[in-house]
Amino acid sequence: MGETERTGKVEQLILENYQRLNSMISEEVDFASNHGGLTGDSREVMWLEFFRKIIPKKYSLAQGVIIIDSDGNHSNEVDIAVFDEQYTPYVFQHNSLKFIPIEAVAVAIECKSSNFDVDNLKVWSDNIKKLVPKTKGIARMAAQGVVMVENDTQKRTRPILILASNLKRQTANSSSKMFEILDKAFDLILIKQKSVFHLRAPNEDKQLGWWANELNCYDPERSKEQEDKEKKKNSEKNKDNSKDKVISNKLSDLRIDGYDLLTLNFQLNQLLMLINNPMFFPHYAYAELFQKQITK
């Protein structure tokens, strides 16, 4: 057997495994949805196990999370949060609820059955997007000693927002208004198509440069002249360095037709690479938040 033939067989085995995985998760979610004795928590556990398989181990996953910022704002409950526990030491807990600073959260996942209020999902998404990470932290730098460090490239990094639902695609297509709302609220949406999950990525036709700006929220106050200057600089750099041309690639280039969970694996992990540089944690900002509370 030639090397090419062996490789082809391995690739086919991987594709078939993702097909089986998709069908298996679909059956489990259907079973949980059709049996009243099983709660939404059962669905969350199924999805948590799946995302744990495809997300790098540097991230931790948790259920029942409230995301907070150092200004005292908080999100609605997040079914599954993917967060950086290595560089963000604070995971506050009250009974089964966990309170995690926005600076640590990379992905927020909402798990739903086929019945949900789309307006409530918009509120859920908006409340996360309103949280404000602080960009300043104090750290020891090799050349400068202990200094105040400000992250200039990640002004307001926000989590990647995912909806994992059992909504039938045919039902969703009958309501363009529903998708109009969901597409603005979420980056990645899983819905049912026949007996398997289909991945909808509303902005997958956008280039990775757009995604970097969207997730890292570059300073909106910068002038058009500054923006044009940066684009020109990047363009000139790309001419000399082929490695930088990847920034013009689109998320849709990672789609594997007919294998939506494999596509999700590629697209989600590429987006994580755009935000995976840990922010310097603003310890003083959170200490001040609690100091204000005890002096009220």
C-alpha positions, -999 to 999 in steps of 0.1 A, spaced: 0 0 0 15 34 -10 19 63 13 -8 83 -4 -33 55 -1 -25 50 36 -29 87 42 -62 88 24 -75 60 45 -66 79 77 -83 110 65 -114 91 56 -115 74 91 -113 109 107 -141 122 86 -163 91 94 -156 96 131 -169 131 130 -200 119 112 -206 93 139 -199 119 166 -225 143 151 -252 116 149 -244 104 184 -247 139 199 -279 146 179 -295 114 193 -285 122 229 -298 157 227 -331 145 211 -334 119 239 -328 145 266 -353 169 249 -381 143 245 -380 129 281 -394 153 307 -373 137 335 -341 150 319 -333 186 325 -314 212 305 -283 203 326 -282 170 308 -279 188 275 -252 210 289 -231 180 301 -233 165 266 -221 197 249 -195 203 276 -180 168 269 -179 176 231 -163 210 235 -138 195 260 -126 172 232 -119 199 206 -107 229 228 -70 229 238 -63 218 274 -48 253 283 -85 263 287 -108 251 315 -145 246 310 -172 252 336 -210 251 338 -232 276 355 -211 307 352 -217 344 357 -192 366 339 -182 398 358 -161 429 352 -143 452 376 -169 479 372 -195 457 390 -214 446 359 -223 410 352 -238 387 325 -268 364 327 -260 328 335 -237 312 309 -244 275 304 -207 267 295 -178 291 298 -143 284 283 -117 303 303 -80 307 310 -74 295 345 -36 296 343 -33 334 340 -65 344 358 -64 331 394 -99 343 404 -128 320 400 -152 330 427 -179 305 436 -213 307 454 -229 273 458 -230 258 422 -226 292 405 -191 304 394 -182 341 389 -154 345 364 -138 378 354 -144 388 317 -106 390 312 -104 353 315 -133 341 293 -125 330 258 -159 314 248 -194 316 262 -218 288 251 -256 289 255 -273 254 252 -310 254 242 -336 228 232 -359 235 202 -380 259 222 -364 293 232 -372 330 233 -350 346 207 -353 380 224 -339 366 256 -309 352 237 -302 387 223 -303 401 258 -280 373 269 -255 381 242 -258 419 247 -251 416 284 -218 398 277 -207 423 250 -213 452 274 -188 439 299 -155 459 299 -121 442 304 -94 464 318 -63 465 297 -38 475 324 -19 452 347 13 453 367 40 427 358 77 422 358 92 427 323 126 413 316 141 446 303 122 471 325 116 455 359 82 459 375 60 482 353 24 491 345 17 473 313 -12 482 289 -23 459 262 -25 480 231 -37 454 207 -65 439 227 -85 469 238 -117 451 247 -114 414 240 -147 397 242 -156 360 243 -166 340 212 -203 335 215 -219 301 205 -255 289 205 -258 251 206 -295 244 200 -318 216 190 -337 239 167 -347 223 134 -332 241 105 -365 240 86 -382 257 116 -356 284 117 -357 290 80 -394 298 83 -385 328 104 -360 351 87 -366 375 116 -353 349 141 -321 344 122 -317 381 117 -315 384 155 -294 352 161 -269 362 135 -261 394 153 -261 378 187 -238 348 181 -206 341 162 -213 303 157 -247 286 157 -255 249 158 -289 239 145 -304 206 134 -305 196 97 -323 162 94 -307 140 120 -274 159 124 -261 193 135 -255 220 110 -230 249 117 -241 284 108 -214 310 110 -230 343 101 -197 361 94 -176 332 80 -172 352 47 -152 378 66 -114 378 66 -95 369 97 -84 405 100 -120 415 104 -124 388 131 -93 400 149 -108 435 151 -142 422 161 -130 400 189 -102 422 202 -121 454 197 -94 477 186 -97 513 199 -128 527 182 -114 562 188 -85 558 164 -87 581 134 -94 570 98 -59 582 90 -44 559 116 -65 530 103 -54 536 67 -18 539 78 -20 505 95 -36 488 65 -9 502 42 18 490 66 3 455 67 -1 454 30 36 463 24 46 437 50 26 410 32 45 416 0 78 406 17 65 379 41 42 352 27 35 340 63 15 372 70 -9 366 40 -30 343 61 -47 373 77 -66 377 44 -80 342 46 -117 338 54 -132 317 80 -152 300 53 -119 286 39 -120 263 69 -154 248 61 -154 210 53 -186 205 34 -208 179 50 -188 177 82 -200 205 103 -185 195 137 -151 192 120 -157 226 105 -166 239 140 -133 224 153 -113 243 127 -132 276 129 -134 278 166 -98 270 172 -87 295 146 -107 322 163 -92 312 197 -57 317 182 -67 353 174 -73 360 211 -51 335 229 -25 359 242 -34 363 279 -42 398 291 -23 411 320 -48 406 348 -60 439 365 -57 428 401 -60 463 414 -92 470 395 -109 440 411 -95 447 446 -110 482 443 -144 467 433 -146 448 466 -131 477 486 -160 499 474 -185 472 484 -174 470 520 -173 508 525 -209 512 513 
